[in-house]
Amino acid sequence: MKLVRSYTLRASFIFALISLLLLGGLGWATNEAMSLEMERAIASANSEEQNKYRQLMDAWNAQLRLALWRLDARLGQTLSREESRPYAHYSALQSPFPAIQRDGSISSPGTIFFPSPLLSAEIPDWIQLHFQIDSAGGWSSPEVIQPQLQNFLSKLPVGFPLPNVTPERKELLCLLQTRYPAASILPQLEAKGVTLNFDNNNAVGNGYYFNSSKLQGLNNGSLNQAPVNAPNSQLPNLASQPAGKNPISNGLGQDPALDFQERMNATRTGNGRNIANNEDNRNFLTVPSTLSVNRKPVDVVLGEMRPIWLPSPDKPEQLLMVRAGLAGSTPVYQGFVINWPKIQNLMREEIGDLFEKIDFRALPEKEPLHPEKSMSTLPVELNVLDPAPEVPEEITQLHLPLWTPLRAGLAIVWLSTLVALLAVGIGGWSLMSLSERRIRFVSAVTHELRTPLTTMRLYLDMLHQGMITDPQQQKEYLGTLNTEADRLNRLIANVLEFSRLEQQNIPVRRQNILIEAFLNSVHSLWVDRCKESHKELVLENQLGEGFAFQTDPQLLERVLSNLIDNARKYSNTASDPRIWLRAYSQADQIILEIEDRGPGVDRKDRHSIFRPFRRGHAADVQAGGVGLGLALAVSWTKMLGGKLSYEPRSPGACFMVVLPTA
């Protein structure tokens, strides 16, 4: 048995070690798989959040591009129109050349004047003032003219409104003259890149314009410096020119520029003419008599118009659209002042449906740091105050569903592994139990066979050799031989019955029996044997004489015999020698009890004693037996449809056979 236990412990240890390694490896793989699943879920969630953020940012950027497109398109038309504005529009009065009279002759330069469209044209309210700057005349504006000229124009019989000649423009021009003197502003403009670039297609004047600096001095902002009393000698006296060199009298020359140049050269001779005395325009009699022009023809080259911010105490700075020009050899700058607050309101209205809150910031004169937010027509950057899509925070923790495909798969693997371990464990335990049972069986049978055989051989030898001559002693020896033979017979019978039970080939033959007769036969069978063991078998039948029921009397007799035999053997040390065979009914059941006053069964052995080849650890080894009695009794009781159970007594033991009545 020690060898069996050693094998059992060793096999159990190996099985536990293998199970531990297998479960440990499976646990590690499970942990890694779940960690990987969590990482993938977090990465997927972060990727999804980033995709949502990118979609929102794409929509937000598209909205911003649409806003910039709208603003540039809205302002671009006006800015283009202003950039294409001719050079002469920046003079309140311009004298076109050539002007053809009704008789086909060319009007002498300085005899016909057109007022600048800037005096009466409809101008957006965000254009505050058109201006011109040159070194000689400083700041001037076609929209700021002298009162005499304003008077003169307002009294024209054709009616000539001057809506753009306003005190606000005059005040703004004075402010610019004061804040940015020509001597300082011209270098600034050049430094800011407002120059002529002859490599580009600079706009060239469509013909020739009068250098109207002096005329502008009359009608523009250089009010204080305007030569309003210029001598009449500055006007050319074309009539005094030689007939052959008078281009006007000769009609349109082949080269109007050269012809005009000749006539302008004539002005330098001092033969000027007072417009006020123009006999063909009597209505101009009210024009100041001192009005004079310098009829010097000049080439005009214009650059592109550029937006610049001028330093100013006002914030932001003064926004101007300026272009550089060259009138003859004189640098000229033309442009207009933008009303920054009004153009902001205009731009806000334009894109109000795209952004509720937006601000505009002035950009420095360099490449914008954020071209995606910068306008192309103005050095302005959009500062959207509406909340932009927020960058999603990185997800580091995620609550996954309880059951995911991976977890379900792992659960199946775990369940399969545990079932496999359980099956291997049960199989191993069964094999070890079977081995142990076989060893117990061999050991018990060997012991149970050897003991009666040894006794029987000894007694038979003594009787055979005539060593026992006393008849009484011979009778005792023969009784002992009979007992040992009976013991040997029961042992072999139990082994055979157990073998038949294993093969399940024991038939059940039920018949109607009287309980009183049956109990009496069992009592008579075992009463003498109990006496031999110094026990008293007490029969208590509470069912009555006529009580009958159906059962297999032979199987039931074997059950009761095994229980009485066990009570007889394992209660040798009991002070009360009685063994009760009790019968009574309870509900629809018949209960047969075998009760003794022996040591009983330990609590830990109360389940194992019903297994084959198992006995209580505290059972009397001298009582013998191979541990088949209770196992056979349980099997036979089940075949009869009943149940065998153990009930402890104090002191003693009681085995109850519960059988159905039908």
Disulfide bonds with the S-S distance in Angstrom:
none
